[in-house]
Amino acid sequence: MYLSQEDVHNYQRDGYIFVKGLFSPEEVKIMLDTIESNSTINQHLNVRQDAQGRQTKLSIWHALNNDVWAAASTLPRVVNNIRILTGEDVAFFHGKVMLKEARSGGAWEWHQDYGYWYDQGFVFPRMMSAFVALDPCREENGCLRVLRGSHKLGRLTHGAVGDQTGADLERLNQIAPYFEEVKCEMEPGTVLFFDSNLLHTSAPNDSDYPRRSFIICYNALSNPQFRKKKLCSLEPCPVSSEDAILQFAKQPEPVAV
């Protein structure tokens, strides 16, 4: 479950690394059941339009609550791997559930996460994300696509693209031929750890099945935020037990006798 020195080298070279099966099928099912039955997702729901006007949906929060998402965000196998990759302790920044619905889920335009987070006042790009696949992620349902090694470019200029924030398109078209585009096809339970400056995108979902995912974002403790209303505490992320998600399993209905 823990990354090796070779994994760290590959992450630093490519800007991302896959860890297959980091979440068990049972843990994935609990998270999907929560999405389908828990109104908390709707309370934090945001809707954005891509460049073609199709809707992209996400539910985002900045606090660790007593729920399955906090349990997943504080698992030792997640937090300790983030620490290994960053080389220092980290704080929880935010979590978000991405809802790319069948036949209607829109695209996410090419961007770097630090393209957003720089404008939120974070001084350094010492930030990263863990993308947890909850459904199979395939090209036809709009899996992530990344430019391998593009995190080494540093932050690009970003601007409005539809209701989203995207990287400068002219600059992107100039640099894209220098990098390999990788389609991040993933099975449920696989986690993609990726750098905040890695260029990534995802196409619309034109398939008959959804592409739901959970993304957990972390900030290095050495990275201050120049903003009066801070979005991220500089307290170390708590670490839960390895079975923390299981307490949120849906209880079976009693059998009538």
Contacts in CASP RR format, 6 or more apart in sequence:
PFRMAT RR
TARGET T0000
AUTHOR 0000-0000-0000
METHOD contacts of the structure
MODEL  1
MYLSQEDVHNYQRDGYIFVKGLFSPEEVKIMLDTIESNSTINQHLNVRQD
AQGRQTKLSIWHALNNDVWAAASTLPRVVNNIRILTGEDVAFFHGKVMLK
EARSGGAWEWHQDYGYWYDQGFVFPRMMSAFVALDPCREENGCLRVLRGS
HKLGRLTHGAVGDQTGADLERLNQIAPYFEEVKCEMEPGTVLFFDSNLLH
TSAPNDSDYPRRSFIICYNALSNPQFRKKKLCSLEPCPVSSEDAILQFAK
QPEPVAV
1 19 0 8 1.000
1 22 0 8 1.000
1 77 0 8 1.000
1 81 0 8 1.000
2 77 0 8 1.000
2 80 0 8 1.000
2 81 0 8 1.000
2 84 0 8 1.000
3 11 0 8 1.000
3 17 0 8 1.000
3 19 0 8 1.000
3 81 0 8 1.000
3 84 0 8 1.000
3 85 0 8 1.000
7 17 0 8 1.000
8 84 0 8 1.000
8 85 0 8 1.000
10 17 0 8 1.000
11 17 0 8 1.000
11 85 0 8 1.000
11 193 0 8 1.000
11 195 0 8 1.000
13 149 0 8 1.000
14 148 0 8 1.000
14 149 0 8 1.000
15 146 0 8 1.000
15 148 0 8 1.000
15 149 0 8 1.000
15 150 0 8 1.000
15 151 0 8 1.000
15 194 0 8 1.000
15 195 0 8 1.000
15 198 0 8 1.000
16 146 0 8 1.000
16 148 0 8 1.000
16 184 0 8 1.000
16 192 0 8 1.000
16 193 0 8 1.000
16 194 0 8 1.000
16 195 0 8 1.000
16 198 0 8 1.000
17 85 0 8 1.000
17 192 0 8 1.000
17 193 0 8 1.000
17 194 0 8 1.000
18 184 0 8 1.000
18 186 0 8 1.000
18 190 0 8 1.000
18 191 0 8 1.000
18 192 0 8 1.000
19 81 0 8 1.000
19 190 0 8 1.000
19 191 0 8 1.000
19 193 0 8 1.000
20 187 0 8 1.000
20 189 0 8 1.000
20 190 0 8 1.000
21 187 0 8 1.000
21 189 0 8 1.000
21 190 0 8 1.000
21 191 0 8 1.000
22 77 0 8 1.000
22 78 0 8 1.000
22 132 0 8 1.000
22 189 0 8 1.000
22 190 0 8 1.000
22 191 0 8 1.000
23 31 0 8 1.000
23 72 0 8 1.000
23 132 0 8 1.000
23 188 0 8 1.000
23 189 0 8 1.000
23 191 0 8 1.000
23 245 0 8 1.000
24 189 0 8 1.000
25 188 0 8 1.000
25 189 0 8 1.000
26 246 0 8 1.000
26 249 0 8 1.000
27 72 0 8 1.000
27 189 0 8 1.000
27 245 0 8 1.000
27 246 0 8 1.000
28 134 0 8 1.000
28 188 0 8 1.000
28 189 0 8 1.000
30 68 0 8 1.000
30 245 0 8 1.000
30 246 0 8 1.000
30 248 0 8 1.000
30 249 0 8 1.000
30 250 0 8 1.000
31 68 0 8 1.000
31 69 0 8 1.000
31 72 0 8 1.000
31 132 0 8 1.000
31 134 0 8 1.000
31 214 0 8 1.000
31 245 0 8 1.000
32 134 0 8 1.000
32 135 0 8 1.000
32 212 0 8 1.000
33 249 0 8 1.000
33 250 0 8 1.000
34 41 0 8 1.000
34 67 0 8 1.000
34 68 0 8 1.000
34 69 0 8 1.000
34 248 0 8 1.000
35 41 0 8 1.000
35 97 0 8 1.000
35 99 0 8 1.000
35 134 0 8 1.000
35 212 0 8 1.000
37 250 0 8 1.000
38 67 0 8 1.000
40 59 0 8 1.000
40 67 0 8 1.000
41 59 0 8 1.000
41 97 0 8 1.000
41 99 0 8 1.000
42 59 0 8 1.000
43 59 0 8 1.000
44 59 0 8 1.000
44 60 0 8 1.000
44 61 0 8 1.000
45 57 0 8 1.000
45 58 0 8 1.000
45 59 0 8 1.000
46 57 0 8 1.000
46 58 0 8 1.000
46 59 0 8 1.000
46 60 0 8 1.000
47 55 0 8 1.000
47 56 0 8 1.000
47 57 0 8 1.000
48 55 0 8 1.000
48 56 0 8 1.000
48 57 0 8 1.000
48 58 0 8 1.000
48 162 0 8 1.000
48 163 0 8 1.000
48 164 0 8 1.000
49 55 0 8 1.000
49 56 0 8 1.000
49 162 0 8 1.000
49 163 0 8 1.000
49 164 0 8 1.000
50 56 0 8 1.000
50 106 0 8 1.000
50 107 0 8 1.000
50 108 0 8 1.000
50 109 0 8 1.000
50 161 0 8 1.000
50 162 0 8 1.000
50 163 0 8 1.000
50 164 0 8 1.000
50 204 0 8 1.000
51 107 0 8 1.000
51 109 0 8 1.000
51 161 0 8 1.000
51 162 0 8 1.000
51 164 0 8 1.000
52 106 0 8 1.000
52 107 0 8 1.000
52 204 0 8 1.000
53 106 0 8 1.000
53 162 0 8 1.000
54 104 0 8 1.000
54 105 0 8 1.000
54 106 0 8 1.000
54 107 0 8 1.000
54 204 0 8 1.000
55 104 0 8 1.000
55 105 0 8 1.000
55 106 0 8 1.000
56 98 0 8 1.000
56 100 0 8 1.000
56 105 0 8 1.000
56 106 0 8 1.000
56 107 0 8 1.000
56 108 0 8 1.000
56 164 0 8 1.000
57 98 0 8 1.000
57 99 0 8 1.000
57 100 0 8 1.000
57 101 0 8 1.000
57 105 0 8 1.000
58 96 0 8 1.000
58 97 0 8 1.000
58 98 0 8 1.000
58 99 0 8 1.000
59 96 0 8 1.000
59 97 0 8 1.000
59 99 0 8 1.000
60 94 0 8 1.000
60 95 0 8 1.000
60 96 0 8 1.000
61 69 0 8 1.000
61 94 0 8 1.000
61 95 0 8 1.000
61 96 0 8 1.000
62 93 0 8 1.000
62 94 0 8 1.000
62 95 0 8 1.000
62 231 0 8 1.000
62 232 0 8 1.000
64 70 0 8 1.000
64 73 0 8 1.000
64 74 0 8 1.000
64 92 0 8 1.000
64 238 0 8 1.000
67 248 0 8 1.000
68 245 0 8 1.000
68 248 0 8 1.000
69 95 0 8 1.000
69 97 0 8 1.000
69 214 0 8 1.000
70 240 0 8 1.000
71 240 0 8 1.000
71 244 0 8 1.000
71 245 0 8 1.000
71 247 0 8 1.000
71 248 0 8 1.000
72 78 0 8 1.000
72 132 0 8 1.000
72 214 0 8 1.000
72 216 0 8 1.000
72 244 0 8 1.000
72 245 0 8 1.000
73 79 0 8 1.000
73 92 0 8 1.000
73 95 0 8 1.000
73 216 0 8 1.000
73 237 0 8 1.000
74 92 0 8 1.000
74 237 0 8 1.000
74 238 0 8 1.000
74 239 0 8 1.000
74 240 0 8 1.000
74 244 0 8 1.000
75 239 0 8 1.000
75 240 0 8 1.000
75 242 0 8 1.000
75 244 0 8 1.000
75 245 0 8 1.000
76 239 0 8 1.000
76 240 0 8 1.000
76 241 0 8 1.000
76 242 0 8 1.000
77 242 0 8 1.000
78 130 0 8 1.000
78 191 0 8 1.000
78 216 0 8 1.000
79 90 0 8 1.000
79 218 0 8 1.000
79 237 0 8 1.000
79 239 0 8 1.000
80 239 0 8 1.000
81 130 0 8 1.000
81 193 0 8 1.000
82 90 0 8 1.000
82 128 0 8 1.000
82 130 0 8 1.000
82 193 0 8 1.000
82 218 0 8 1.000
82 237 0 8 1.000
83 89 0 8 1.000
83 90 0 8 1.000
85 128 0 8 1.000
85 193 0 8 1.000
86 126 0 8 1.000
86 128 0 8 1.000
86 218 0 8 1.000
86 220 0 8 1.000
88 126 0 8 1.000
88 220 0 8 1.000
88 221 0 8 1.000
88 222 0 8 1.000
89 220 0 8 1.000
89 221 0 8 1.000
89 236 0 8 1.000
89 237 0 8 1.000
90 218 0 8 1.000
90 219 0 8 1.000
90 220 0 8 1.000
90 221 0 8 1.000
90 236 0 8 1.000
90 237 0 8 1.000
91 218 0 8 1.000
91 219 0 8 1.000
91 220 0 8 1.000
91 221 0 8 1.000
91 232 0 8 1.000
91 233 0 8 1.000
91 234 0 8 1.000
91 235 0 8 1.000
91 236 0 8 1.000
91 237 0 8 1.000
92 216 0 8 1.000
92 218 0 8 1.000
92 232 0 8 1.000
92 233 0 8 1.000
92 237 0 8 1.000
92 238 0 8 1.000
93 127 0 8 1.000
93 217 0 8 1.000
93 218 0 8 1.000
93 219 0 8 1.000
93 231 0 8 1.000
93 232 0 8 1.000
94 217 0 8 1.000
94 231 0 8 1.000
94 232 0 8 1.000
95 214 0 8 1.000
95 215 0 8 1.000
95 216 0 8 1.000
95 217 0 8 1.000
96 214 0 8 1.000
96 215 0 8 1.000
96 217 0 8 1.000
97 212 0 8 1.000
97 213 0 8 1.000
97 214 0 8 1.000
97 215 0 8 1.000
98 211 0 8 1.000
98 212 0 8 1.000
98 213 0 8 1.000
98 214 0 8 1.000
98 215 0 8 1.000
99 105 0 8 1.000
99 210 0 8 1.000
99 212 0 8 1.000
100 106 0 8 1.000
100 141 0 8 1.000
100 142 0 8 1.000
100 202 0 8 1.000
100 204 0 8 1.000
100 205 0 8 1.000
100 210 0 8 1.000
100 211 0 8 1.000
100 212 0 8 1.000
100 213 0 8 1.000
101 205 0 8 1.000
101 210 0 8 1.000
102 141 0 8 1.000
102 205 0 8 1.000
102 207 0 8 1.000
102 208 0 8 1.000
102 209 0 8 1.000
102 210 0 8 1.000
103 205 0 8 1.000
103 206 0 8 1.000
103 207 0 8 1.000
103 208 0 8 1.000
104 205 0 8 1.000
105 204 0 8 1.000
105 205 0 8 1.000
106 204 0 8 1.000
106 205 0 8 1.000
107 142 0 8 1.000
107 201 0 8 1.000
107 202 0 8 1.000
107 203 0 8 1.000
107 204 0 8 1.000
108 164 0 8 1.000
108 200 0 8 1.000
108 201 0 8 1.000
108 202 0 8 1.000
109 161 0 8 1.000
109 162 0 8 1.000
109 164 0 8 1.000
109 165 0 8 1.000
109 166 0 8 1.000
109 167 0 8 1.000
109 201 0 8 1.000
110 166 0 8 1.000
110 167 0 8 1.000
110 169 0 8 1.000
110 172 0 8 1.000
110 199 0 8 1.000
110 200 0 8 1.000
110 201 0 8 1.000
111 158 0 8 1.000
111 164 0 8 1.000
111 165 0 8 1.000
111 166 0 8 1.000
111 167 0 8 1.000
111 199 0 8 1.000
111 200 0 8 1.000
111 201 0 8 1.000
112 151 0 8 1.000
112 154 0 8 1.000
112 155 0 8 1.000
112 156 0 8 1.000
112 158 0 8 1.000
112 167 0 8 1.000
112 196 0 8 1.000
112 197 0 8 1.000
112 198 0 8 1.000
112 199 0 8 1.000
112 200 0 8 1.000
113 127 0 8 1.000
113 129 0 8 1.000
113 196 0 8 1.000
113 197 0 8 1.000
113 198 0 8 1.000
113 217 0 8 1.000
114 122 0 8 1.000
114 125 0 8 1.000
114 127 0 8 1.000
114 154 0 8 1.000
114 155 0 8 1.000
114 196 0 8 1.000
114 197 0 8 1.000
115 155 0 8 1.000
115 156 0 8 1.000
115 158 0 8 1.000
115 165 0 8 1.000
115 166 0 8 1.000
115 167 0 8 1.000
116 158 0 8 1.000
116 165 0 8 1.000
117 125 0 8 1.000
117 127 0 8 1.000
117 196 0 8 1.000
118 125 0 8 1.000
118 155 0 8 1.000
119 158 0 8 1.000
120 225 0 8 1.000
120 227 0 8 1.000
120 231 0 8 1.000
121 225 0 8 1.000
121 226 0 8 1.000
121 227 0 8 1.000
122 219 0 8 1.000
122 223 0 8 1.000
122 224 0 8 1.000
122 225 0 8 1.000
122 232 0 8 1.000
123 223 0 8 1.000
123 224 0 8 1.000
123 225 0 8 1.000
123 226 0 8 1.000
124 220 0 8 1.000
124 222 0 8 1.000
124 223 0 8 1.000
125 154 0 8 1.000
125 155 0 8 1.000
125 195 0 8 1.000
125 196 0 8 1.000
125 197 0 8 1.000
126 196 0 8 1.000
126 219 0 8 1.000
126 220 0 8 1.000
126 222 0 8 1.000
126 223 0 8 1.000
127 196 0 8 1.000
127 217 0 8 1.000
127 218 0 8 1.000
127 219 0 8 1.000
127 220 0 8 1.000
127 223 0 8 1.000
128 193 0 8 1.000
128 194 0 8 1.000
128 195 0 8 1.000
128 196 0 8 1.000
128 217 0 8 1.000
128 218 0 8 1.000
129 193 0 8 1.000
129 194 0 8 1.000
129 196 0 8 1.000
129 215 0 8 1.000
129 216 0 8 1.000
129 217 0 8 1.000
129 218 0 8 1.000
130 191 0 8 1.000
130 192 0 8 1.000
130 193 0 8 1.000
130 215 0 8 1.000
130 216 0 8 1.000
130 217 0 8 1.000
130 218 0 8 1.000
131 144 0 8 1.000
131 184 0 8 1.000
131 191 0 8 1.000
131 192 0 8 1.000
131 193 0 8 1.000
131 194 0 8 1.000
131 213 0 8 1.000
131 214 0 8 1.000
131 215 0 8 1.000
132 189 0 8 1.000
132 190 0 8 1.000
132 191 0 8 1.000
132 213 0 8 1.000
132 214 0 8 1.000
132 215 0 8 1.000
132 216 0 8 1.000
133 186 0 8 1.000
133 187 0 8 1.000
133 188 0 8 1.000
133 189 0 8 1.000
133 190 0 8 1.000
133 191 0 8 1.000
133 192 0 8 1.000
133 213 0 8 1.000
134 188 0 8 1.000
134 189 0 8 1.000
134 212 0 8 1.000
134 213 0 8 1.000
134 214 0 8 1.000
135 141 0 8 1.000
135 188 0 8 1.000
135 209 0 8 1.000
135 210 0 8 1.000
135 211 0 8 1.000
135 212 0 8 1.000
135 213 0 8 1.000
136 186 0 8 1.000
136 187 0 8 1.000
136 188 0 8 1.000
136 209 0 8 1.000
136 211 0 8 1.000
137 143 0 8 1.000
137 144 0 8 1.000
137 184 0 8 1.000
137 185 0 8 1.000
137 186 0 8 1.000
137 187 0 8 1.000
137 211 0 8 1.000
137 213 0 8 1.000
138 185 0 8 1.000
138 207 0 8 1.000
138 211 0 8 1.000
139 183 0 8 1.000
139 185 0 8 1.000
139 203 0 8 1.000
140 206 0 8 1.000
140 207 0 8 1.000
141 205 0 8 1.000
141 206 0 8 1.000
141 207 0 8 1.000
141 209 0 8 1.000
141 210 0 8 1.000
141 211 0 8 1.000
142 202 0 8 1.000
142 203 0 8 1.000
142 204 0 8 1.000
142 205 0 8 1.000
142 206 0 8 1.000
142 207 0 8 1.000
142 211 0 8 1.000
143 183 0 8 1.000
143 184 0 8 1.000
143 185 0 8 1.000
143 186 0 8 1.000
143 202 0 8 1.000
143 203 0 8 1.000
143 211 0 8 1.000
144 183 0 8 1.000
144 184 0 8 1.000
144 192 0 8 1.000
144 200 0 8 1.000
144 201 0 8 1.000
144 202 0 8 1.000
145 181 0 8 1.000
145 182 0 8 1.000
145 183 0 8 1.000
145 184 0 8 1.000
145 200 0 8 1.000
145 201 0 8 1.000
145 202 0 8 1.000
145 203 0 8 1.000
146 181 0 8 1.000
146 182 0 8 1.000
146 184 0 8 1.000
146 194 0 8 1.000
146 198 0 8 1.000
146 199 0 8 1.000
146 200 0 8 1.000
147 175 0 8 1.000
147 176 0 8 1.000
147 179 0 8 1.000
147 180 0 8 1.000
147 181 0 8 1.000
147 182 0 8 1.000
147 198 0 8 1.000
147 199 0 8 1.000
147 200 0 8 1.000
148 179 0 8 1.000
148 180 0 8 1.000
148 181 0 8 1.000
148 182 0 8 1.000
149 179 0 8 1.000
149 198 0 8 1.000
150 175 0 8 1.000
150 179 0 8 1.000
150 197 0 8 1.000
150 198 0 8 1.000
150 199 0 8 1.000
151 195 0 8 1.000
151 196 0 8 1.000
151 197 0 8 1.000
151 198 0 8 1.000
151 199 0 8 1.000
152 197 0 8 1.000
153 175 0 8 1.000
153 197 0 8 1.000
153 199 0 8 1.000
154 197 0 8 1.000
155 197 0 8 1.000
156 167 0 8 1.000
156 168 0 8 1.000
156 171 0 8 1.000
156 172 0 8 1.000
156 199 0 8 1.000
157 167 0 8 1.000
157 168 0 8 1.000
157 171 0 8 1.000
158 165 0 8 1.000
158 166 0 8 1.000
158 167 0 8 1.000
158 168 0 8 1.000
159 165 0 8 1.000
159 166 0 8 1.000
159 167 0 8 1.000
159 168 0 8 1.000
160 166 0 8 1.000
161 169 0 8 1.000
167 199 0 8 1.000
172 199 0 8 1.000
179 199 0 8 1.000
184 192 0 8 1.000
186 192 0 8 1.000
194 200 0 8 1.000
205 211 0 8 1.000
218 237 0 8 1.000
219 225 0 8 1.000
219 232 0 8 1.000
219 234 0 8 1.000
221 234 0 8 1.000
221 236 0 8 1.000
224 234 0 8 1.000
225 231 0 8 1.000
225 232 0 8 1.000
END
